[in-house]
Amino acid sequence: MPRTLRKKLLVTVLAWAAVLVVAFPILWMVLTSLKTEVEAVSATPTLFFIPTFENYTAIFRRSNYGAFALNSVITSFGATLLSLMLAIPAAYALAFYPTERAKGILMWVLSTKMMPAVGVLVPIYLIFRDLHLIDSYTGLIVLFTIANLPVVMWMMYSFFRDVPGEILEAARLDGAGLFQEFFHVLLPISMPAIASTALLSVIFCWNEAFWSLNLSTTHAAPLTAFIASYSAPQGLFWAKLSAAAVLAVAPILLLSWLGQRHLVRGLTFGAVK
């Protein structure tokens, strides 16, 4: 077998192995959701069984899935929109009009992402309680924005750094002002990066569980709280819990699949190759 063919075969095998490792938990979750509770907790895992949809039926009979899903959509997309509105101008200023403290600002913003959320839970809870933001869309959107702003800002900054300054200089020579340069030149060529950044932000917000469980109960509770509602003092109902998890991750998986072209293009796109 030629060396090139062997190398290509090895890469293919390793790629499929990586896919199986990553996808196996999702596959197992789907299989568990189609089992009875007895089969789900069996000491001997079964791959071949008669599937049942009774867990999904029980979930829709017990819970208002649509309300939880709507809450996730409102908080995730609201926080993403607010994050982009704050991060894009900040990244633009740091990338094209840097000061001596630009790197320090960027590192400080990134360092906030490293702080454990549990360390600030009590003060944030007390502040939100006094501002009447507990179990509200506004409270979760603000928190999700704060949590994801460092990542969104860094991604947009990294992309703006790859945009040749000559493009903006040419726009200025043609008489473009600051707002025209930003809205009519920079943003159109940045749409792939904005799309991929927005998609990642939506995924992070959709999967956020810590703040959702601690600062929401019924009115604004997203799908992460919906999953947690299937743990009871009597124990975990694994089959129903898996079905709830499938229903929670299915929309964001579908969105990721539909937007994968924009995601890959945005993460690899640059004006200078």
N, C-alpha and C positions, 0 to 999 in steps of 0.2 A: 504494500500500500504506500503510495507516495507520501512524503512528509507533509506536504501542504494539505492533502486530504485528511491525514491523521489529525493534524492541528485543527482543521475545521470541524471534524467529528468530535474532538475533545471539547472544543468550545461549545458546540451544540449540546452535548451531554451535560456539561456544567451549567449551561443556561437553563435547560429543562429541570435540572436538579434544584437550582435556585428558585425557579418558579414553583415547583412542587412544595418546597419548604415554606415559601411565603404563602401560598394559596391553601395549604393543608388545613390550617386552623379554620379558615372560612368554609372549606368543604366539610369539615367535621361538624361545624356549627349547623350547617344546613342539614346534614344527615341526622344529627341529634334532634333537630326541630321536627323531623318527620317520624320520630319514634314515639312510642308510648313512654310514660314516666318509668315504668318498670324496666323497659329495654334501655332507657337512657342512663339509669343508675346501675345497670348490670355490671358485675365485676369482670365479665368477659365481653369486651367490645364486639359488637356485631356489625359487619359491613353489608350483609345481605338480610333484608327484613322486608316486611310488608309495610310500605309507607302509609302514614295516616296524616290527615290535615286537621285532626281534632284539636291540636294545640293552637293553631291559627284561629279556628272557630271559637275556641274558648277565650282567646285574647280579644277578638273583636266583640265578643259578647260581654266581656267584663270591662274593657277599657275603651276610651274614646281615642283611638289611634290617630285619627285625623287632627284632633286638637293638639296633641303632642307634636305631630309632624309640622303643623302650621307654626307652632312656637319655635321649632328648630329653624324653619325657613326664615321667619322674621328676625330672630336673633342673629343667625349666621350671616345672612345677606346684609342685614343692617350694620353689624359690626364690621363686615368686610368693606362696605361702602364708606363708612366713617374712617376706617383705617387708611384706605386709599386717599381719601380727601386730606388727611393729615400727613401721610407719609410721602406722597408724590411731591408736594411743594418743598418739604423738608429735604428730601433726597436731591431735588433739583438744585436747591441752594447750596448744599454741601458738595455736590459734584461739580458745579460750574462756577460757584463763587465761594471757594473754600477759604477759611481763615486759619490762623495758627492753631485754633482749638478744635478744628473740624474732626481730626482723628480722635481726640479726647471725647468729643460729644458722641461720636459713633460707638466708641468702646463703652461709654457710660450707658447708652441706650441698650446695647447688647447685654451688658452686665445685669440689667433689670430682669432679663429673661432667665437668668441663672438663680434668682432668688426663689426659695421654696414657697409655694403659695400658702401652705399651712402656717408659715411664720407671720403672715399678715392677715389671717382669716379673722381674728377677733377684732382688730381695729376697723377693718373694712366692714364687717358685719355691723358694728356699732354705728359707723358713719351712715351706712345704708338704712339702718333702722331709723335713725333720726331724720333722714331725708325721705323716708317712706318709699324707698326703692327696693325693699325686699319683695321678691316674687313679682317683679315688674319687667316688662320688655326693656325699658330704659336702663335699669340696673344691669341686666345681663349684657346688653349691647355695649355699655360703657366698660364693663369688666372684660369682655371678650376683645374689645378694641385695645385696651391696655395690655392684655396678655399677648396679642399678636402683632402689635405695632412695631416692636423691634425687628421681627422677621420681615415684615412687609417693607419697612424702611430700608433695611439692608439689601433686600433683593432689588428694589428700585434704584438704590444708590449704585449697586454693582452694574446694573444695566446702563445707567446714565453715564457711568465712567467709560463705557465702551463706545459711546456716541462721539464721533469726531467733532471737535470744537469748530472745525471749518464749516460744518453745516449751519451752525448757529451764526457764525460770523458772516456767512453769505446772506443769511436772512437779514442780519442787521444792515449789511451794505445795501440791501434792496429796500431798506426803510422800515423794516419790521420793528415794532416796539417790543417791550418786555412781554406783555400779554400775548401779542401776536406770535412772538417767537415760541412761547410756551404752549399755547393752545393750537396753533396752526402748523407748527413745524415739529416740535419735540413730541407732543402727545400722539400724533398720527403714526410716527415711526416707532413709538413705544407700545403700541397696542398689543403685540404678542407678549411682551414682558408683563404688561398690566393684566392681561388675561390669565397668564400662568400664575402670577402672584395672587390674583383674586381667587382663583380656583384653590390654591393651597390654603389661603386664609379661610375660605368657606369650609374646607375639610377640617382644619384645626378647630374652628368654632363649632362645627357639627359634632366633633368628637369630645369636646370639652365636658368633663364630668364633675370635676371637683367643685367648681363654682356653681354649677347647675344644681347639684345635690344639696349644697349648703345654703344657697340664696334663693331658691325657688321651691314652691310646694305644689300649687295647683294651677294658678292663672297663667304663669309664664313658663311652666316646667317643660323642657324640651325632651327629645327622645332618650337622652341619657338617663333622665329621671324615670322615663317610661320603662326602661330596662330594669332599673333598680327596684321598681315597684314589685317585681316578681321574686324578690327575696323576702321570706317570711320568717317569723320566729320558729315555725315548725321545720324550717330548713329551706334548701334551694330546690325549686321545681325545675330540674335541668332541661327538660324537654320544652316547657313553656318559656323558660328563660332564653333558650336558644332561639325559639321562634320569635320572641320579642326582639332579640338582637338582630336576627335576619331582617325583620321589618324595619329596624332602625338604620341598618347600614345599607340596605338596598338602594334608597334614593341617592345617597352620596356616591355609592359605587357606580350607579348608572350615570350620574353627572360626571364622574371622573372618566368613565369610558367614553362618553360623548365628547368630552373636552380634552382627551389625551393628545390629540394633534396640536392643539394650542399650548398645552402644558409642555410638551417636549420642545416645540418650536421656541417658546418663550424662554425656557431654561438654557437652550443652546444658541439662541439668537444673539447676534452682536453685529454692530455696524462695521466693525473692523475685523477682518478674518486674517 
